[in-house]
Amino acid sequence: MVNVRPAPPRRSRITSAQMATAVSSDVRAPRSSPMGEPSWKPSPGTRPFDWTCPIAGGADNERMISVGRAGGVLMLWAARFSGLRGDVAIAAVTTAATLGPLLVPGPRAWWIVALGALASAPVYWRRRAPMAVALFVGAAMTVMVFWEKPFLPFGPLVAVYTIADVSPTWKRLAAIPAIAVIVGVSLALPGEDSEIFRLIGTAFVAAYALGTSARANRSRTAELAERARRREQEHIAAVAEERARIARDMHDIITHAVGLMVVQAEAGPVVVRSDAPRAEAVFDAIADTGRGALTELRGLLTALRASAVPAGEHLGPAQPSLDGLASLAERSGLDVVMTVEGERRRISGSLEAAVYRIVQEALTNVRKHAGVRDVRLQLRWTARELLVEIADEGGGSRRDSGGYGLIGMRERATAYGGTLTARPGQDGGFMVRAVFPLE
C-alpha cells in the first residue's frame, strides 16, 4: 500500500506591484492631475513618512534603479577632476543622478523637478561654502521627500563628503552629531521604507568617512612632499657646504705650499753659493712641500669625482690634526714660538682640522705680508673653550680684511660655533684669535 502525500502548496512570489495594491487603506491611490502625471498626496490622518515611495514596477523600476546606479558610477568618475573642472563635473553628474530617476518612469510635476535641481545643483559651490551648501541642499531634499523619495540623496551626500574633506575641525565635528541624528532617525522610521532609510543613513556615514579619508590622504601627500622638499634643501645645503670646504682646503693647500716653495726657492741660489749642505736641505724642503701639496690636491680631486660617499665619511685628503702643528711651524720658514696652556681636551677630528687650517693660513699671511719672521702661536685649553692665537710684530695695517684667507678662517670658526677676530695688535703687528666652545 502506497501512502500518497499531498504536494505542498506552491509558494508564489509577490511582485512589488502586488504589494503596492495590498497596503492599508490609509495609503492613497494615485489620482490624475491636470497635467496627466500621477499626483501623490497623503490620505487624511496619515504621517508623511508612512507613505509608500512611488516607485514604478516592472521595467520602469529596473530603469530607475539602473539610472541611480549609473549616477553613482558617474559620481566616482567626476571625482577624478580637480579645480573648476571638477566642481562643474560633480555638480552636473549630481544633478543628472538626482533628476534622472524622477524622469525615467514618467514626468513629474515641475516643482518636484525644481526641488530635485535645488537639492543637487548647488554642490557646484561646495568648496566655497561647504556648510551653507549642505544646509541648502539638505533643506531642499527634505521638502522633496514629502512627495518624491529619490533613489539616493546625491546632493546631500556630496555636501557631507565635502564637509569632511575641506572644512575646519570644528565644522567637521559639528557635522558628526547631525549625521548621527540622520542615522538614528533612519533606524527608527516605521513602515516598509525603513530598510531604504537605513541604507541612506549608512550612505551618509560612508560619505563622511570617504571625505575624512580623502583629507587624510591629501595631508599625507602634502607631508611627504614637504619632507622631500626639506631633504632636497638639506642635500643642496650639504653640497654647497662641502664645496665651500673643498674651496677653503684648496686655497689653504695651494697658497701655503706654493708660498713656502717660492720663499725657499728664492733663498736657494743665495745659500748654494755660501753653504752647499744648507742649500741641499732647502731644495729637499721644496720637494717635500711640493709632494705634500700634490698628495692633498689628489685627495680633493678624488672627492670632487666621487659619485657616492658613505654617511659620515670625509671627502678630500686626510684631515690634519693638532699633533701636526709643531711640524707645520717648523716647515713654515718662520721662527714660531709655540705654547700650550691647560689640559688638552678630546675634540672631534674635524675641529682639529679646522684649527690646523686656521693656523696654517695665519702663518701663510705672516710670511706674505708681515715682513718679519718672529711669530707667537698659543693654544689655551679651558673647561669651556679652546683659544688659538697667532700674533706677529710686523706692520699691523697691511692686511686685506676682504681676502679669501680671512673669509675661509671665519667660515671654519663659525662652522663649529666659534668666533674669529683678525686685527692689529695692541703693541703693533697683527693678531688672529679664534675661540671654539667645547660644551
C-alpha positions in Angstrom: 0.0 0.0 0.0 1.5 3.3 -1.1 0.9 6.4 1.0 0.5 9.4 -1.2 1.3 12.7 0.5 -0.4 15.7 -0.9 2.0 18.1 -2.6 2.8 21.2 -0.5 1.2 24.3 -1.7 3.3 26.2 -4.2 4.7 29.5 -2.9 4.2 32.3 -5.3 6.5 35.3 -5.5 4.7 38.6 -4.8 5.7 41.3 -7.1 6.3 44.9 -6.0 3.1 45.9 -7.9 1.0 43.3 -6.0 2.5 44.5 -2.7 1.5 48.1 -3.6 -2.1 47.1 -4.0 -2.2 45.3 -0.7 -1.2 48.2 1.5 -3.6 49.5 4.1 -6.5 51.8 3.2 -4.8 54.9 4.7 -2.3 54.9 1.9 -3.9 56.6 -1.0 -4.1 55.6 -4.7 -2.8 57.9 -7.4 -5.1 60.4 -8.9 -4.7 62.1 -12.2 -3.5 65.7 -12.1 -4.4 68.3 -14.6 -1.0 67.7 -16.3 -1.7 64.0 -16.6 1.0 62.7 -14.3 0.4 60.9 -11.0 -0.2 63.2 -8.1 0.8 61.6 -4.8 -0.8 63.0 -1.8 -1.4 61.5 1.7 -4.7 60.5 3.0 -6.1 62.5 5.9 -4.7 61.5 9.3 -1.5 59.8 7.9 2.1 60.9 8.6 4.3 61.8 5.6 6.9 59.1 6.4 4.2 56.4 6.4 3.6 56.8 2.7 4.8 54.3 0.2 7.6 55.5 -2.1 6.1 55.9 -5.6 8.4 53.6 -7.5 7.0 52.2 -10.7 7.1 48.5 -11.2 8.5 46.2 -13.8 10.7 47.6 -16.5 10.3 51.1 -15.2 11.6 50.1 -11.8 14.6 48.4 -13.3 15.3 51.5 -15.4 15.0 53.8 -12.4 17.5 51.6 -10.4 19.9 51.5 -13.3 19.8 55.3 -13.6 20.6 55.6 -9.9 23.5 53.1 -10.1 24.8 54.9 -13.2 24.7 58.2 -11.2 26.9 56.7 -8.5 29.4 55.5 -11.1 29.4 58.9 -12.8 30.0 60.5 -9.4 33.1 58.4 -8.9 34.3 59.4 -12.4 33.7 63.1 -11.8 35.7 62.9 -8.6 38.8 62.4 -10.7 38.8 66.0 -11.8 40.1 68.9 -9.7 39.6 72.6 -9.6 36.9 74.3 -11.6 36.5 71.3 -14.0 36.0 69.0 -11.0 33.3 71.2 -9.5 31.4 71.5 -12.8 31.6 67.8 -13.4 30.5 66.8 -10.0 27.6 69.3 -10.0 26.5 68.1 -13.4 26.6 64.5 -12.5 24.9 65.0 -9.1 22.1 66.9 -10.8 21.7 64.3 -13.5 21.7 61.4 -11.0 19.0 63.2 -8.9 16.7 64.2 -11.7 17.2 61.1 -13.9 15.1 58.8 -11.7 12.4 61.4 -11.5 12.0 61.5 -15.3 12.6 57.9 -16.3 9.3 56.3 -15.0 7.4 59.3 -16.3 7.3 63.1 -16.0 6.7 64.6 -12.5 5.2 67.9 -11.5 7.6 70.8 -12.4 8.0 71.8 -8.7 9.2 68.3 -7.8 11.8 68.5 -10.6 12.7 72.1 -9.4 13.3 70.7 -5.8 15.5 68.0 -7.2 17.6 70.6 -9.0 17.8 72.7 -5.9 18.9 69.6 -3.9 21.8 68.9 -6.3 23.0 71.7 -8.5 24.3 74.0 -5.6 27.1 71.4 -4.9 29.0 73.5 -7.6 29.7 75.9 -4.7 30.5 73.2 -2.2 34.2 74.1 -1.7 33.5 77.8 -1.3 30.8 77.4 1.4 30.5 73.7 2.5 28.2 74.3 5.4 25.9 76.7 3.6 25.6 74.3 0.6 24.9 71.4 2.9 22.1 73.2 4.7 20.6 74.4 1.4 20.6 71.1 -0.4 19.5 69.3 2.8 16.5 71.5 3.2 15.5 71.1 -0.5 15.9 67.4 -0.2 13.8 67.3 3.0 11.0 69.1 1.3 11.2 67.0 -1.8 10.9 63.6 0.0 7.4 64.6 1.2 6.3 64.0 -2.3 9.1 62.1 -4.0 11.8 59.9 -2.5 14.9 59.8 -4.7 17.0 56.6 -5.2 19.7 58.3 -3.2 20.2 61.9 -1.9 23.2 62.5 -4.0 23.4 66.3 -3.3 23.4 66.0 0.5 25.9 63.1 0.3 28.3 65.2 -1.8 27.9 68.0 0.7 28.6 65.8 3.7 31.7 64.4 1.8 32.9 67.9 1.2 32.5 69.0 4.8 34.6 66.1 6.0 37.1 66.8 3.2 37.8 70.5 3.3 36.1 72.1 6.3 37.9 73.2 9.5 37.9 70.8 12.5 35.0 72.4 14.4 32.8 72.2 11.4 33.7 68.6 10.8 33.0 67.8 14.5 29.7 69.7 14.3 28.6 67.5 11.3 29.1 64.3 13.3 26.0 64.7 15.6 23.9 65.7 12.5 24.9 62.5 10.8 24.2 60.5 13.9 20.7 62.0 14.1 20.1 61.1 10.5 21.2 57.5 11.2 19.1 57.3 14.3 16.0 58.6 12.6 16.6 56.2 9.7 16.7 53.3 12.1 13.6 54.4 14.0 11.4 55.1 11.0 8.4 52.7 10.6 6.9 51.4 7.5 8.1 49.5 4.5 10.6 52.2 3.7 12.7 51.6 6.9 15.3 49.5 5.0 15.7 52.3 2.5 16.3 54.8 5.2 18.8 52.5 6.9 20.6 52.4 3.6 20.5 56.2 3.3 21.8 56.6 6.8 24.7 54.2 6.1 25.4 56.2 2.9 25.8 59.4 4.9 28.3 57.7 7.2 30.2 56.3 4.2 30.3 59.8 2.6 31.7 61.3 5.8 34.2 58.5 6.1 35.3 58.9 2.4 35.8 62.6 2.9 37.8 62.1 6.0 40.0 59.6 4.2 40.5 61.9 1.3 41.5 64.7 3.7 44.0 62.3 5.4 45.4 61.2 2.1 45.9 64.7 1.0 47.6 65.7 4.3 49.8 62.6 4.0 50.7 63.6 0.4 51.5 67.1 1.4 53.6 65.9 4.3 55.6 63.6 2.1 56.1 66.4 -0.4 57.3 68.7 2.4 59.7 66.0 3.6 61.0 65.6 0.0 61.4 69.4 -0.3 63.3 69.5 3.0 65.5 66.6 2.0 66.3 68.3 -1.3 67.1 71.6 0.5 69.3 69.8 3.0 71.1 68.0 0.2 71.7 71.3 -1.7 72.9 72.9 1.6 75.2 69.9 2.2 76.6 70.1 -1.3 77.2 73.8 -1.0 78.9 73.4 2.4 81.1 70.6 1.1 82.0 72.7 -2.0 82.9 75.6 0.3 85.0 73.3 2.5 86.9 72.0 -0.5 87.4 75.5 -1.8 88.9 76.5 1.6 91.1 73.5 1.6 92.3 74.2 -1.9 93.1 77.8 -1.0 94.9 76.8 2.1 96.9 74.0 0.4 97.9 76.0 -2.7 98.7 79.3 -1.0 100.6 77.7 1.8 102.6 75.2 -0.2 103.3 77.5 -3.2 104.1 80.4 -1.0 106.5 78.3 1.0 108.1 76.9 -2.1 108.6 80.4 -3.5 110.3 81.5 -0.3 112.6 78.5 -0.2 113.3 78.7 -4.0 114.3 82.4 -3.6 116.7 81.5 -0.8 118.2 78.6 -2.7 120.5 80.5 -5.1 121.9 82.6 -2.3 122.5 79.6 0.0 124.0 77.4 -2.7 127.0 79.7 -3.2 127.8 80.1 0.5 126.5 76.9 2.2 126.1 73.9 0.0 124.8 71.5 2.7 122.2 74.0 3.7 121.2 74.6 0.1 120.6 70.9 -0.3 118.3 71.0 2.7 116.4 73.9 1.2 115.8 72.0 -2.1 114.7 68.9 -0.1 112.2 71.1 1.7 110.9 72.4 -1.6 110.5 68.9 -2.9 108.8 67.7 0.3 106.4 70.7 0.2 105.5 70.1 -3.4 104.9 66.4 -2.8 102.7 67.1 0.2 100.7 69.6 -1.8 100.2 67.2 -4.7 99.0 64.5 -2.3 96.4 66.8 -0.8 95.3 68.1 -4.2 94.8 64.5 -5.4 92.6 63.9 -2.4 90.5 66.9 -3.3 90.2 65.8 -6.9 89.1 62.3 -5.8 86.4 63.9 -3.6 85.1 66.0 -6.4 84.9 63.0 -8.7 83.2 60.8 -6.1 79.6 60.0 -7.1 78.6 58.5 -3.7 80.0 58.8 -0.2 79.0 56.7 2.8 77.4 58.6 5.6 79.9 60.2 7.9 82.9 59.7 5.6 85.2 62.6 5.0 85.7 63.8 1.4 89.1 65.0 0.4 92.6 64.5 1.7 93.3 63.1 5.1 92.4 65.6 7.8 95.3 67.2 9.6 95.3 67.2 13.4 96.7 69.3 16.3 99.6 66.9 16.5 100.9 68.3 13.2 101.1 71.9 14.4 104.7 71.6 15.5 105.7 70.2 12.2 103.7 72.9 10.4 105.5 75.6 12.4 108.9 74.1 11.7 108.2 73.9 7.9 106.7 77.4 7.7 110.0 79.2 7.2 109.3 81.4 10.2 110.6 81.5 13.7 107.5 80.2 15.5 107.3 80.1 19.3 104.5 77.7 20.2 103.0 77.5 23.7 100.2 75.2 25.0 98.3 76.1 28.2 95.9 73.9 30.1 95.0 70.3 29.8 94.2 69.1 26.3 90.6 68.1 25.8 89.3 65.4 23.5 87.7 67.1 20.4 86.5 65.9 17.0 88.9 65.3 14.2 87.1 67.8 12.0 87.5 70.5 14.7 91.2 69.7 14.9 91.5 70.0 11.2 89.7 73.4 11.3 92.2 74.7 14.0 95.1 73.4 11.9 93.9 75.1 8.7 93.4 78.4 10.6 97.0 78.3 12.0 98.3 77.3 8.5 96.5 80.3 6.8 97.6 82.7 9.6 101.3 81.7 9.1 101.0 82.0 5.4 99.7 85.5 5.8 102.6 86.4 8.1 105.1 85.1 5.6 103.4 87.0 2.7 102.6 90.3 4.4 104.3 90.9 7.7 107.9 91.2 6.6 109.0 89.6 9.9 109.9 86.1 10.9 109.0 86.0 14.6 105.6 84.6 15.3 103.8 83.6 18.6 101.4 80.6 18.4 99.4 80.0 21.5 96.8 77.3 22.3 94.9 77.7 25.6 92.6 75.0 26.9 89.9 75.7 29.5 86.9 73.8 30.7 84.6 75.6 28.3 86.6 76.7 25.3 89.8 76.4 23.2 91.6 79.6 22.3 94.0 79.8 19.4 96.1 82.9 18.9 98.7 83.7 16.2 100.5 87.1 16.6 103.5 88.8 14.9 105.3 92.1 15.3 105.1 93.2 11.7 103.1 96.0 10.2 99.6 96.0 11.7 97.7 97.7 9.0 98.7 95.8 5.9 96.0 93.0 5.9 93.2 92.9 3.4 90.2 92.1 5.5 88.2 91.0 2.4 90.8 88.4 1.3 89.8 84.8 0.7 92.1 83.6 3.5 90.3 85.6 6.3 86.9 84.6 4.9 87.9 81.0 4.9 89.2 81.2 8.5 86.0 82.9 9.7 83.9 80.2 7.9 85.8 77.5 9.6 85.4 79.0 13.1 81.7 79.7 12.5 81.1 76.1 11.4 81.9 74.9 14.9 80.1 77.6 16.8 83.3 79.7 17.3 84.4 83.2 16.6 87.4 84.6 14.8 89.0 88.0 15.2 91.7 89.4 12.9 93.0 92.9 13.9 96.2 94.8 14.6 97.8 94.0 17.9 97.9 96.4 20.8 101.7 96.7 20.6 101.9 96.6 16.8 101.9 93.7 14.5 98.8 91.7 13.7 96.8 89.1 15.6 94.4 86.4 14.6 92.4 84.9 17.5 89.9 82.0 17.2 87.7 80.8 20.1 85.9 77.4 19.9 83.3 76.3 22.5 83.9 72.9 24.0 80.5 72.3 25.5 
